[in-house]
Amino acid sequence: MYRAIRAIAFAYIQIILSISIVNAETAAVKVIGISDGDTITILIDGSPEKIRLHGIDCPEQGQDYGTKAKQFTSSMAYGKSVSIKRMGKDRYGRTIGWVQVDDKVLNEELVRAGYAWHYKKYSSNEVLAALENEAREKRVGLWAGHDPIPPWEYRNQFKDNVRINGPPLFQGAAFAATKSHARIIYHGNVRSHKFHRPSCRYYNCKNCVAEFKSREAAIKAGYVPCKICRP
């Protein structure tokens, strides 16, 4: 009986600890990289850690306002000390969280400026919903355009036209998008030294914090192409 009670107590403590870790706040960490509008890299205890902003989704780099969203995030957070409220991990191993810069929350400011959607699939946040409605009404940022394509729909175009074990097979609108996408940034895994194209399932892996503006730059830095996405 005593052993059973002790086991239950231990399990309960572990649950409490795991909850506190998930929702823990990390203060005064420096932002050392901006992958795109909603993904940053911080330096914590001497190691890089990717943070995917919770509750929002910014346009991809190949979309209208994708670059502007990245520039907005960079101007607000790059090189600065920020606080992180951790909400968990995504399937790529990235930390999902709220990012506070001084007295502002980066997640909210991106939506307010019209550089991000409220990602309702993963967050039913009333503040983000209100900020998106306000941005739509004011027609700021991406809402100034006609019927902007949500980034999750944009990404699905590539999923539908990519052969997993071969080169990408782009057709129609997806092909046109890649033709005009001259700003592709490859991500490199700092441990395996493999680099990936944006459509690769490993593009935003936990250790994929190195960025390259061309295939040649990645190879010159000692990285090798991923055998799955074949960049």
ROSE-4610 file (N, C-alpha, C; in Angstrom, 1 decimal, always signed):
// ROSE-4610
residu = [M/M/M/Y/Y/Y/R/R/R/A/A/A/I/I/I/R/R/R/A/A/A/I/I/I/A/A/A/F/F/F/A/A/A/Y/Y/Y/I/I/I/Q/Q/Q/I/I/I/I/I/I/L/L/L/S/S/S/I/I/I/S/S/S/I/I/I/V/V/V/N/N/N/A/A/A/E/E/E/T/T/T/A/A/A/A/A/A/V/V/V/K/K/K/V/V/V/I/I/I/G/G/G/I/I/I/S/S/S/D/D/D/G/G/G/D/D/D/T/T/T/I/I/I/T/T/T/I/I/I/L/L/L/I/I/I/D/D/D/G/G/G/S/S/S/P/P/P/E/E/E/K/K/K/I/I/I/R/R/R/L/L/L/H/H/H/G/G/G/I/I/I/D/D/D/C/C/C/P/P/P/E/E/E/Q/Q/Q/G/G/G/Q/Q/Q/D/D/D/Y/Y/Y/G/G/G/T/T/T/K/K/K/A/A/A/K/K/K/Q/Q/Q/F/F/F/T/T/T/S/S/S/S/S/S/M/M/M/A/A/A/Y/Y/Y/G/G/G/K/K/K/S/S/S/V/V/V/S/S/S/I/I/I/K/K/K/R/R/R/M/M/M/G/G/G/K/K/K/D/D/D/R/R/R/Y/Y/Y/G/G/G/R/R/R/T/T/T/I/I/I/G/G/G/W/W/W/V/V/V/Q/Q/Q/V/V/V/D/D/D/D/D/D/K/K/K/V/V/V/L/L/L/N/N/N/E/E/E/E/E/E/L/L/L/V/V/V/R/R/R/A/A/A/G/G/G/Y/Y/Y/A/A/A/W/W/W/H/H/H/Y/Y/Y/K/K/K/K/K/K/Y/Y/Y/S/S/S/S/S/S/N/N/N/E/E/E/V/V/V/L/L/L/A/A/A/A/A/A/L/L/L/E/E/E/N/N/N/E/E/E/A/A/A/R/R/R/E/E/E/K/K/K/R/R/R/V/V/V/G/G/G/L/L/L/W/W/W/A/A/A/G/G/G/H/H/H/D/D/D/P/P/P/I/I/I/P/P/P/P/P/P/W/W/W/E/E/E/Y/Y/Y/R/R/R/N/N/N/Q/Q/Q/F/F/F/K/K/K/D/D/D/N/N/N/V/V/V/R/R/R/I/I/I/N/N/N/G/G/G/P/P/P/P/P/P/L/L/L/F/F/F/Q/Q/Q/G/G/G/A/A/A/A/A/A/F/F/F/A/A/A/A/A/A/T/T/T/K/K/K/S/S/S/H/H/H/A/A/A/R/R/R/I/I/I/I/I/I/Y/Y/Y/H/H/H/G/G/G/N/N/N/V/V/V/R/R/R/S/S/S/H/H/H/K/K/K/F/F/F/H/H/H/R/R/R/P/P/P/S/S/S/C/C/C/R/R/R/Y/Y/Y/Y/Y/Y/N/N/N/C/C/C/K/K/K/N/N/N/C/C/C/V/V/V/A/A/A/E/E/E/F/F/F/K/K/K/S/S/S/R/R/R/E/E/E/A/A/A/A/A/A/I/I/I/K/K/K/A/A/A/G/G/G/Y/Y/Y/V/V/V/P/P/P/C/C/C/K/K/K/I/I/I/C/C/C/R/R/R/P/P/P]
num = [1/1/1/2/2/2/3/3/3/4/4/4/5/5/5/6/6/6/7/7/7/8/8/8/9/9/9/10/10/10/11/11/11/12/12/12/13/13/13/14/14/14/15/15/15/16/16/16/17/17/17/18/18/18/19/19/19/20/20/20/21/21/21/22/22/22/23/23/23/24/24/24/25/25/25/26/26/26/27/27/27/28/28/28/29/29/29/30/30/30/31/31/31/32/32/32/33/33/33/34/34/34/35/35/35/36/36/36/37/37/37/38/38/38/39/39/39/40/40/40/41/41/41/42/42/42/43/43/43/44/44/44/45/45/45/46/46/46/47/47/47/48/48/48/49/49/49/50/50/50/51/51/51/52/52/52/53/53/53/54/54/54/55/55/55/56/56/56/57/57/57/58/58/58/59/59/59/60/60/60/61/61/61/62/62/62/63/63/63/64/64/64/65/65/65/66/66/66/67/67/67/68/68/68/69/69/69/70/70/70/71/71/71/72/72/72/73/73/73/74/74/74/75/75/75/76/76/76/77/77/77/78/78/78/79/79/79/80/80/80/81/81/81/82/82/82/83/83/83/84/84/84/85/85/85/86/86/86/87/87/87/88/88/88/89/89/89/90/90/90/91/91/91/92/92/92/93/93/93/94/94/94/95/95/95/96/96/96/97/97/97/98/98/98/99/99/99/100/100/100/101/101/101/102/102/102/103/103/103/104/104/104/105/105/105/106/106/106/107/107/107/108/108/108/109/109/109/110/110/110/111/111/111/112/112/112/113/113/113/114/114/114/115/115/115/116/116/116/117/117/117/118/118/118/119/119/119/120/120/120/121/121/121/122/122/122/123/123/123/124/124/124/125/125/125/126/126/126/127/127/127/128/128/128/129/129/129/130/130/130/131/131/131/132/132/132/133/133/133/134/134/134/135/135/135/136/136/136/137/137/137/138/138/138/139/139/139/140/140/140/141/141/141/142/142/142/143/143/143/144/144/144/145/145/145/146/146/146/147/147/147/148/148/148/149/149/149/150/150/150/151/151/151/152/152/152/153/153/153/154/154/154/155/155/155/156/156/156/157/157/157/158/158/158/159/159/159/160/160/160/161/161/161/162/162/162/163/163/163/164/164/164/165/165/165/166/166/166/167/167/167/168/168/168/169/169/169/170/170/170/171/171/171/172/172/172/173/173/173/174/174/174/175/175/175/176/176/176/177/177/177/178/178/178/179/179/179/180/180/180/181/181/181/182/182/182/183/183/183/184/184/184/185/185/185/186/186/186/187/187/187/188/188/188/189/189/189/190/190/190/191/191/191/192/192/192/193/193/193/194/194/194/195/195/195/196/196/196/197/197/197/198/198/198/199/199/199/200/200/200/201/201/201/202/202/202/203/203/203/204/204/204/205/205/205/206/206/206/207/207/207/208/208/208/209/209/209/210/210/210/211/211/211/212/212/212/213/213/213/214/214/214/215/215/215/216/216/216/217/217/217/218/218/218/219/219/219/220/220/220/221/221/221/222/222/222/223/223/223/224/224/224/225/225/225/226/226/226/227/227/227/228/228/228/229/229/229/230/230/230/231/231/231]
x = [+0.8/+0.0/+0.9/+1.9/+2.8/+3.5/+3.9/+4.6/+3.7/+2.4/+1.4/+1.1/+1.0/+0.8/+2.0/+3.2/+4.4/+4.5/+4.1/+4.2/+3.2/+2.0/+0.9/+1.4/+2.0/+2.5/+3.6/+4.5/+5.6/+5.1/+4.1/+3.5/+2.8/+2.1/+1.5/+2.5/+3.6/+4.6/+5.2/+5.4/+5.9/+5.0/+3.7/+2.7/+2.8/+2.8/+2.9/+4.1/+5.3/+6.5/+6.5/+5.9/+5.8/+5.0/+3.9/+3.0/+3.7/+4.5/+5.2/+6.3/+6.9/+8.0/+7.4/+6.3/+5.7/+5.3/+4.7/+4.3/+5.3/+6.5/+7.5/+7.9/+8.3/+8.7/+10.3/+10.8/+12.3/+12.5/+13.2/+13.4/+14.8/+14.9/+16.2/+17.1/+16.5/+17.3/+17.4/+18.6/+18.8/+18.3/+17.7/+17.3/+18.5/+18.9/+20.1/+19.7/+18.4/+18.1/+16.6/+16.3/+14.9/+14.7/+14.0/+13.8/+12.7/+11.6/+10.5/+9.7/+8.5/+7.8/+7.4/+7.1/+6.7/+7.6/+8.9/+9.9/+11.2/+11.6/+12.9/+13.8/+15.1/+16.0/+16.6/+16.6/+17.1/+18.4/+19.2/+20.4/+20.1/+20.1/+19.9/+20.9/+21.6/+22.6/+23.7/+24.0/+25.0/+24.6/+23.3/+22.8/+21.6/+21.5/+20.4/+19.1/+18.0/+16.7/+15.7/+15.0/+14.0/+12.7/+12.0/+10.8/+9.8/+8.7/+7.6/+6.5/+6.2/+5.3/+3.9/+3.3/+2.1/+0.9/-0.1/-1.4/-1.4/-0.3/-0.3/+0.3/+0.1/+0.7/+1.0/+2.3/+2.7/+2.8/+2.7/+2.8/+4.2/+4.3/+5.5/+6.4/+7.7/+8.6/+8.3/+7.6/+7.2/+5.9/+5.2/+4.0/+4.1/+3.1/+3.1/+3.1/+3.9/+4.1/+4.9/+5.4/+6.2/+7.5/+8.1/+9.4/+9.1/+8.0/+7.7/+7.4/+6.8/+6.5/+7.8/+8.8/+10.1/+10.8/+10.7/+11.4/+10.8/+9.5/+8.8/+9.3/+9.4/+9.8/+11.3/+12.1/+13.5/+13.7/+12.9/+13.1/+12.6/+11.7/+11.2/+12.0/+12.6/+13.2/+14.6/+15.1/+16.5/+17.5/+18.4/+19.5/+19.0/+17.7/+17.2/+17.0/+16.8/+16.5/+15.0/+14.5/+13.1/+12.7/+11.5/+10.9/+10.1/+10.2/+9.4/+8.5/+7.2/+6.3/+6.1/+6.6/+6.5/+5.2/+4.7/+3.4/+3.4/+4.7/+4.8/+5.8/+5.7/+6.6/+5.7/+6.2/+5.5/+6.1/+5.6/+6.1/+7.5/+8.0/+9.4/+10.4/+9.8/+10.7/+10.9/+10.3/+10.4/+9.6/+10.1/+9.3/+8.2/+7.0/+5.9/+5.7/+5.6/+5.6/+5.1/+4.9/+4.6/+5.9/+6.2/+7.4/+7.2/+7.7/+7.5/+8.8/+8.7/+9.8/+9.4/+10.2/+9.8/+8.4/+7.5/+6.2/+5.2/+5.7/+4.8/+5.0/+3.9/+3.9/+4.1/+5.1/+5.4/+4.3/+3.8/+2.7/+1.5/+1.1/+0.0/+0.3/+1.5/+1.9/+1.9/+2.3/+2.3/+0.9/-0.1/-1.4/-2.0/-1.7/-2.1/-1.7/-0.5/+0.1/-0.3/-1.1/-1.5/-0.5/+0.4/+1.5/+1.3/+0.2/-0.1/-1.6/-1.9/-3.3/-3.4/-4.5/-4.8/-4.9/-4.0/-4.0/-5.1/-6.3/-7.4/-7.4/-6.7/-6.6/-5.9/-5.0/-4.2/-4.4/-5.2/-5.4/-6.7/-7.5/-8.8/-8.7/-7.6/-7.3/-8.2/-8.9/-9.8/-9.1/-7.9/-7.2/-6.7/-6.1/-5.6/-6.8/-7.9/-9.1/-9.6/-9.6/-10.0/-9.0/-7.7/-6.7/-6.7/-7.0/-7.2/-8.4/-9.5/-10.7/-10.4/-9.7/-9.3/-8.4/-7.4/-6.5/-7.3/-8.2/-9.0/-9.8/-10.5/-11.3/-10.5/-9.3/-8.4/-7.7/-7.7/-7.0/-5.5/-4.9/-3.5/-2.7/-1.5/-0.6/-1.2/-1.2/-1.7/-3.2/-3.9/-5.4/-5.6/-4.6/-4.7/-4.9/-4.5/-4.6/-6.0/-6.2/-7.5/-7.5/-8.3/-8.4/-7.1/-6.3/-5.0/-5.1/-4.1/-4.2/-3.5/-4.2/-3.7/-2.4/-1.4/-0.2/-0.4/-1.3/-1.6/-2.1/-2.9/-3.4/-2.3/-1.4/-0.3/+0.7/+0.9/+1.8/+1.2/-0.1/-0.8/-0.6/-0.4/-0.2/+1.1/+2.1/+3.4/+3.3/+2.6/+2.4/+1.7/+0.8/+0.1/+0.9/+2.0/+2.8/+4.2/+4.5/+5.9/+6.0/+6.9/+7.1/+8.2/+7.8/+8.7/+10.1/+10.2/+11.5/+12.1/+11.7/+12.2/+12.1/+12.5/+12.5/+11.1/+10.9/+9.5/+8.9/+7.6/+6.8/+5.8/+6.2/+5.3/+4.4/+3.2/+2.3/+1.4/+0.9/-0.1/+0.4/-0.4/-0.1/+1.1/+1.3/+2.4/+3.7/+3.7/+4.9/+5.2/+4.1/+4.3/+4.9/+4.4/+4.9/+6.4/+6.9/+8.3/+9.1/+8.6/+9.3/+9.6/+8.6/+8.8/+9.5/+9.8/+10.3/+11.8/+12.4/+13.8/+14.5/+13.8/+14.4/+14.3/+14.4/+14.3/+15.5/+15.2/+16.3/+16.3/+17.4/+17.6/+17.9/+17.4/+17.8/+18.8/+19.8/+20.8/+20.8/+20.9/+21.0/+22.4/+22.6/+23.9/+24.6/+23.9/+24.5/+24.8/+23.8/+24.0/+24.7/+24.6/+25.2/+24.5/+23.2/+22.4/+21.5/+21.2/+20.4/+19.1/+18.0/+16.7/+16.0/+15.2/+14.4/+13.1/+12.4/+11.3/+10.2/+10.0/+8.9/+9.2/+10.5/+10.9/+10.3/+9.9/+9.3/+10.3/+11.6/+12.7/+13.1/+12.5/+13.0/+13.1/+12.1/+12.1/+12.4/+13.3/+13.7/+14.4/+14.5/+15.0/+16.4/+17.3/+18.6/+18.9/+17.8/+17.9/+17.9/+18.9/+19.0/+20.0/+20.7/+21.6/+20.7/+21.0/+20.2/+21.1/+20.7/+21.5/+20.6/+21.1/+20.2/+20.4/+21.3/+21.5/+22.0/+21.8/+22.4/+23.9/+24.5/+25.9/+26.5/+25.8/+26.3/+26.2/+25.2/+25.1/+26.2/+26.5/+27.6/+28.9/+29.1/+30.4/+30.6/+29.6/+29.7/+29.9/+29.9/+30.2/+28.9/+27.8/+26.5/+26.3/+25.6/+25.2/+23.7/+23.2/+21.8/+21.1/+19.9/+19.0/+18.6/+18.6/+18.3/+16.8/+16.0/+14.6/+14.0/+14.4/+13.8/+14.7/+16.0/+16.9/+17.0/+17.4/+17.5/+18.6]
y = [-1.2/+0.0/+1.3/+1.2/+2.4/+2.7/+1.6/+1.8/+2.4/+1.9/+2.4/+3.9/+4.3/+5.7/+6.6/+6.0/+6.8/+6.9/+5.9/+5.9/+7.0/+7.0/+8.0/+9.4/+9.6/+10.9/+11.4/+10.5/+10.8/+11.2/+10.4/+10.7/+12.1/+12.4/+13.7/+14.8/+14.6/+15.7/+15.9/+14.8/+14.9/+15.7/+15.4/+16.1/+17.6/+18.0/+19.4/+20.0/+19.3/+19.9/+20.1/+19.1/+19.2/+20.4/+20.6/+21.8/+23.1/+23.1/+24.4/+24.6/+23.6/+23.8/+24.2/+23.6/+24.0/+25.5/+26.0/+27.3/+28.3/+27.8/+28.6/+29.8/+30.9/+32.1/+32.2/+32.5/+32.7/+34.1/+34.8/+36.3/+36.6/+37.7/+38.3/+37.4/+36.8/+36.0/+36.8/+36.7/+37.5/+36.8/+37.6/+37.1/+37.2/+36.0/+36.0/+35.6/+35.3/+35.0/+35.2/+35.5/+35.6/+34.8/+33.7/+32.8/+33.3/+33.8/+34.4/+35.2/+35.7/+36.6/+35.9/+34.7/+34.0/+33.0/+33.0/+32.1/+32.8/+32.8/+33.5/+32.4/+32.8/+32.0/+32.8/+32.2/+32.9/+32.1/+32.8/+32.2/+32.0/+30.7/+30.4/+29.4/+29.8/+29.0/+28.6/+29.5/+29.3/+28.5/+28.0/+27.2/+27.9/+27.8/+28.4/+27.6/+28.2/+27.6/+28.3/+27.5/+28.2/+28.3/+29.5/+29.8/+30.1/+29.3/+29.5/+30.3/+31.5/+32.4/+31.7/+31.7/+31.0/+31.8/+31.1/+31.7/+32.5/+32.6/+33.4/+32.6/+33.1/+32.5/+33.6/+33.9/+34.9/+34.4/+35.3/+34.9/+34.2/+33.2/+32.6/+33.6/+33.2/+34.1/+34.2/+33.3/+33.3/+34.1/+34.5/+35.2/+36.7/+37.4/+38.9/+39.1/+40.1/+40.5/+39.5/+38.4/+37.5/+38.1/+38.9/+39.6/+40.7/+41.4/+42.5/+42.0/+40.9/+40.3/+40.0/+39.4/+39.1/+40.4/+41.4/+42.7/+43.3/+43.2/+43.7/+43.0/+41.7/+40.9/+41.3/+41.4/+41.7/+43.1/+44.1/+45.4/+45.5/+44.6/+44.7/+43.8/+42.8/+41.8/+41.5/+41.6/+41.1/+41.8/+41.0/+41.6/+42.1/+42.0/+42.5/+41.4/+41.8/+40.8/+40.7/+39.5/+39.3/+38.3/+38.2/+37.2/+36.2/+35.0/+33.9/+33.2/+33.1/+32.3/+31.0/+29.9/+28.7/+28.0/+27.6/+26.9/+25.4/+25.0/+23.6/+23.5/+22.3/+22.1/+21.7/+22.1/+21.6/+20.3/+19.8/+18.5/+18.6/+19.8/+19.9/+20.1/+20.1/+20.2/+21.7/+22.6/+24.0/+24.4/+25.3/+25.8/+26.7/+26.5/+27.4/+28.4/+29.7/+30.6/+32.0/+32.8/+34.2/+34.9/+35.9/+36.7/+38.1/+38.5/+39.9/+40.7/+41.8/+42.8/+44.1/+44.4/+45.5/+45.4/+46.3/+46.2/+45.7/+45.2/+44.7/+43.2/+42.6/+41.2/+41.0/+40.5/+40.4/+39.7/+38.6/+37.9/+38.8/+39.6/+40.5/+41.7/+42.2/+43.3/+43.0/+41.7/+41.3/+41.2/+40.8/+40.7/+42.1/+43.0/+44.4/+45.1/+44.9/+45.6/+45.0/+43.8/+43.2/+42.3/+41.8/+40.9/+39.5/+39.2/+37.8/+37.5/+36.3/+35.8/+35.3/+35.4/+34.7/+33.2/+32.4/+30.9/+30.2/+30.3/+29.8/+28.3/+27.6/+26.1/+25.7/+26.5/+26.2/+27.1/+28.2/+29.1/+29.9/+29.8/+30.5/+31.8/+32.6/+33.7/+34.9/+35.5/+36.6/+37.8/+38.1/+39.3/+39.2/+38.1/+37.9/+38.0/+37.5/+37.5/+39.0/+39.7/+41.2/+42.0/+41.7/+42.4/+42.1/+40.9/+40.6/+41.3/+41.3/+42.0/+43.5/+44.1/+45.5/+45.8/+44.9/+45.0/+44.9/+44.0/+43.8/+45.0/+45.6/+46.8/+48.0/+48.1/+49.2/+49.0/+47.7/+47.3/+47.6/+47.2/+47.5/+46.2/+46.4/+45.2/+44.4/+43.1/+42.1/+42.3/+42.9/+43.1/+44.2/+45.0/+46.0/+45.3/+44.1/+43.4/+42.7/+42.2/+41.5/+40.0/+39.6/+38.2/+37.5/+37.9/+37.3/+35.8/+35.0/+33.6/+33.3/+32.6/+32.2/+31.3/+31.5/+30.7/+29.2/+28.7/+27.3/+26.7/+27.5/+27.1/+27.2/+28.2/+28.3/+27.1/+26.7/+25.5/+24.3/+24.2/+23.0/+22.8/+23.9/+23.8/+23.0/+23.3/+22.6/+21.1/+20.9/+19.5/+18.6/+19.2/+18.5/+18.3/+19.0/+18.9/+18.5/+17.9/+17.5/+16.0/+15.4/+14.0/+13.7/+13.0/+12.9/+12.4/+11.4/+10.8/+11.2/+12.4/+12.9/+14.4/+15.0/+16.4/+16.9/+18.2/+18.8/+18.8/+18.5/+18.6/+19.7/+20.9/+22.0/+22.2/+22.5/+22.8/+24.0/+24.6/+25.7/+26.8/+27.2/+28.4/+28.1/+26.9/+26.6/+26.8/+26.4/+26.5/+28.0/+28.8/+30.2/+30.9/+30.4/+31.0/+30.8/+29.6/+29.3/+30.0/+30.2/+30.9/+32.4/+33.0/+34.4/+34.5/+33.3/+33.3/+33.3/+34.5/+34.7/+34.8/+34.8/+35.0/+33.8/+32.6/+31.3/+31.3/+31.0/+30.9/+29.4/+28.7/+27.4/+27.3/+26.3/+26.1/+25.0/+25.2/+24.1/+23.6/+22.3/+21.6/+21.7/+22.5/+22.7/+21.5/+20.4/+19.1/+18.2/+18.0/+17.0/+17.7/+19.0/+19.8/+19.4/+19.2/+19.0/+20.3/+20.7/+21.8/+21.5/+22.2/+21.9/+23.1/+22.7/+23.7/+24.0/+25.2/+25.6/+24.5/+23.8/+22.8/+21.5/+21.4/+20.1/+20.0/+18.7/+18.5/+18.8/+18.8/+19.0/+20.5/+21.4/+22.7/+23.5/+23.2/+23.9/+23.0/+22.1/+21.1/+21.9/+21.2/+21.9/+22.5/+21.8/+22.3/+23.0/+23.3/+23.9/+25.4/+26.0/+27.4/+28.2/+27.4/+28.1/+28.5/+29.7/+30.1/+30.5/+30.1/+30.4/+30.9/+32.0/+32.6/+31.9/+30.9/+30.2/+28.8/+27.9/+26.5/+26.6/+27.5/+27.6/+28.0/+28.9/+29.4/+28.3/+27.5/+26.4/+25.4/+25.0/+24.1/+24.6/+25.9/+26.6/+26.6/+26.6/+26.6/+25.2/+24.2/+22.8/+22.0/+22.5/+21.7/+20.9/+19.8/+18.9/+18.9/+18.7/+18.7/+17.6/+17.9/+16.8/+15.9/+14.6/+13.6/+13.4/+14.0/+13.9/+15.0/+16.3/+17.4/+17.8/+17.4/+17.6/+19.1/+20.0/+21.4/+21.7]
z = [+0.0/+0.0/+0.0/+0.9/+1.0/-0.4/-1.0/-2.3/-3.4/-3.3/-4.3/-4.1/-2.8/-2.5/-2.9/-2.7/-3.0/-4.5/-5.3/-6.7/-7.3/-6.7/-7.1/-6.8/-5.6/-5.2/-6.2/-6.5/-7.4/-8.8/-9.3/-10.6/-10.6/-9.5/-9.4/-9.4/-8.7/-8.7/-10.1/-10.8/-12.1/-13.1/-12.9/-13.7/-13.4/-12.1/-11.7/-12.3/-12.2/-12.7/-14.2/-14.9/-16.4/-16.8/-16.1/-16.4/-16.2/-15.0/-14.7/-15.7/-16.3/-17.2/-18.6/-19.0/-20.2/-20.2/-19.1/-19.0/-18.3/-18.2/-17.6/-18.4/-17.7/-18.4/-18.3/-19.5/-19.6/-19.8/-18.9/-19.0/-19.5/-20.2/-20.6/-21.4/-22.5/-23.4/-24.7/-25.4/-26.5/-27.8/-28.7/-30.0/-31.0/-31.5/-32.4/-33.8/-34.1/-35.5/-35.7/-37.0/-37.4/-38.6/-38.5/-39.7/-40.6/-40.0/-40.7/-39.7/-40.1/-39.2/-37.9/-37.9/-36.7/-36.1/-36.5/-35.9/-35.6/-34.4/-34.0/-33.4/-33.2/-32.5/-31.4/-30.2/-29.0/-28.6/-27.8/-27.2/-25.7/-25.3/-23.9/-23.4/-22.3/-21.7/-22.8/-23.7/-24.7/-25.9/-25.9/-27.1/-27.8/-29.1/-29.8/-29.6/-29.5/-29.4/-30.3/-31.1/-32.0/-31.2/-31.4/-30.8/-31.9/-32.0/-32.9/-32.2/-32.6/-31.9/-31.8/-30.6/-30.4/-30.9/-31.5/-31.8/-33.1/-33.8/-35.1/-36.2/-37.4/-38.6/-39.6/-39.9/-40.8/-42.2/-43.2/-44.6/-44.8/-45.7/-46.0/-46.8/-46.9/-47.6/-49.1/-49.6/-51.0/-51.3/-50.2/-50.3/-50.2/-50.6/-50.4/-48.9/-48.5/-47.1/-46.2/-46.8/-46.1/-45.6/-46.6/-46.2/-45.3/-45.5/-44.6/-43.1/-43.0/-41.7/-41.0/-41.8/-41.2/-40.8/-41.6/-41.3/-40.1/-39.9/-38.7/-37.5/-37.5/-36.4/-36.1/-37.1/-37.0/-36.3/-36.8/-36.2/-34.8/-34.4/-33.1/-32.1/-32.6/-31.6/-31.8/-33.1/-33.3/-32.5/-31.8/-31.0/-29.6/-29.3/-28.1/-27.1/-25.8/-24.8/-24.7/-24.6/-24.6/-23.5/-23.2/-22.3/-23.0/-22.7/-23.4/-22.4/-22.8/-22.0/-22.9/-22.4/-23.2/-23.0/-24.2/-24.2/-24.6/-25.0/-25.4/-26.5/-27.2/-28.4/-29.6/-30.8/-32.0/-32.5/-33.6/-34.1/-34.7/-34.9/-35.3/-34.2/-32.9/-31.8/-31.4/-32.1/-31.7/-30.5/-29.7/-28.5/-29.1/-28.6/-28.9/-27.8/-28.1/-26.9/-27.3/-26.2/-26.3/-26.2/-27.0/-26.9/-26.5/-25.4/-24.9/-25.1/-25.8/-26.0/-25.3/-24.2/-23.4/-22.9/-23.2/-22.7/-23.8/-24.9/-26.0/-26.2/-26.7/-27.0/-28.5/-29.0/-30.4/-31.2/-30.6/-31.3/-31.6/-30.6/-30.8/-31.8/-31.7/-32.5/-34.0/-34.3/-35.7/-36.3/-35.4/-35.9/-36.0/-35.0/-35.0/-36.3/-36.7/-37.9/-39.2/-39.1/-40.4/-41.0/-40.2/-40.8/-40.3/-39.7/-39.3/-39.2/-39.4/-39.1/-37.6/-37.0/-35.8/-36.2/-35.7/-36.1/-35.2/-35.6/-34.8/-34.6/-35.5/-35.4/-34.1/-33.7/-32.5/-31.3/-31.5/-30.4/-30.6/-29.6/-29.6/-28.7/-29.0/-28.1/-28.5/-27.5/-27.8/-28.2/-27.6/-27.9/-29.4/-29.8/-31.2/-32.2/-31.8/-32.7/-32.9/-31.8/-31.9/-32.7/-32.5/-33.2/-34.7/-35.1/-36.5/-37.1/-36.4/-36.9/-37.1/-36.2/-36.2/-37.5/-37.7/-38.8/-40.1/-40.2/-41.4/-41.7/-40.7/-40.9/-41.3/-40.8/-41.1/-42.4/-42.9/-44.2/-44.1/-43.0/-42.8/-43.2/-43.6/-43.9/-45.0/-44.8/-45.8/-46.2/-45.2/-45.5/-46.5/-46.9/-47.9/-49.3/-49.4/-50.7/-50.8/-52.0/-52.3/-52.0/-51.0/-50.7/-50.5/-49.5/-49.2/-48.9/-49.3/-49.1/-47.8/-46.9/-45.6/-45.8/-45.0/-45.2/-45.1/-44.3/-44.2/-45.5/-46.3/-47.6/-48.6/-48.5/-49.3/-49.2/-48.0/-47.7/-48.3/-48.2/-48.7/-50.2/-50.9/-52.4/-52.6/-51.8/-52.0/-51.5/-50.5/-50.0/-51.1/-51.8/-52.9/-54.1/-54.2/-55.5/-55.2/-54.1/-53.8/-53.7/-54.4/-54.3/-53.2/-52.1/-51.0/-51.3/-52.1/-52.4/-53.8/-54.2/-55.5/-55.5/-56.7/-56.8/-56.8/-56.4/-56.3/-57.7/-57.7/-58.9/-58.8/-59.1/-58.9/-60.2/-60.0/-61.1/-60.8/-61.8/-61.7/-60.8/-59.8/-59.0/-58.1/-57.7/-56.9/-57.6/-58.9/-59.7/-60.0/-60.3/-60.5/-59.3/-58.1/-56.8/-56.7/-57.0/-56.8/-57.9/-59.1/-60.1/-59.7/-59.0/-58.5/-57.2/-56.6/-55.2/-55.3/-55.4/-55.6/-54.2/-53.2/-51.9/-51.0/-51.6/-50.9/-49.9/-48.6/-47.6/-47.2/-47.4/-47.0/-45.5/-44.8/-43.4/-43.3/-42.5/-42.3/-40.9/-40.7/-39.4/-38.9/-37.8/-37.3/-36.7/-36.6/-36.1/-37.2/-38.1/-39.2/-40.4/-40.4/-41.5/-42.9/-42.8/-44.0/-44.1/-45.4/-45.5/-46.3/-46.1/-46.6/-47.3/-48.2/-48.9/-48.1/-48.3/-47.5/-47.4/-48.5/-48.5/-47.8/-47.4/-46.7/-45.3/-45.0/-43.6/-42.5/-42.8/-41.8/-41.8/-42.6/-42.8/-41.4/-40.6/-39.3/-38.1/-38.3/-37.3/-36.1/-35.0/-33.8/-34.0/-34.7/-34.9/-36.2/-37.0/-38.3/-38.1/-37.5/-37.2/-38.1/-39.0/-39.9/-41.1/-41.7/-42.9/-44.0/-45.2/-46.4/-47.5/-48.2/-49.3/-50.6/-50.7/-51.9/-51.7/-52.6/-52.5/-52.4/-53.2/-53.3/-51.9/-51.3/-50.0/-48.9/-49.0/-48.0/-48.2/-49.5/-49.8/-49.4/-49.7/-49.4/-47.9/-47.1/-45.6/-45.1/-46.0/-45.5/-45.3/-45.8/-45.6/-46.9/-46.7/-47.8/-48.0/-49.3/-49.5/-48.9/-48.3/-47.8/-48.9/-48.6/-49.6/-49.9/-49.0/-49.2/-50.0/-49.7/-50.5/-51.6/-51.6/-52.7/-53.1/-52.2/-52.6/-53.6]
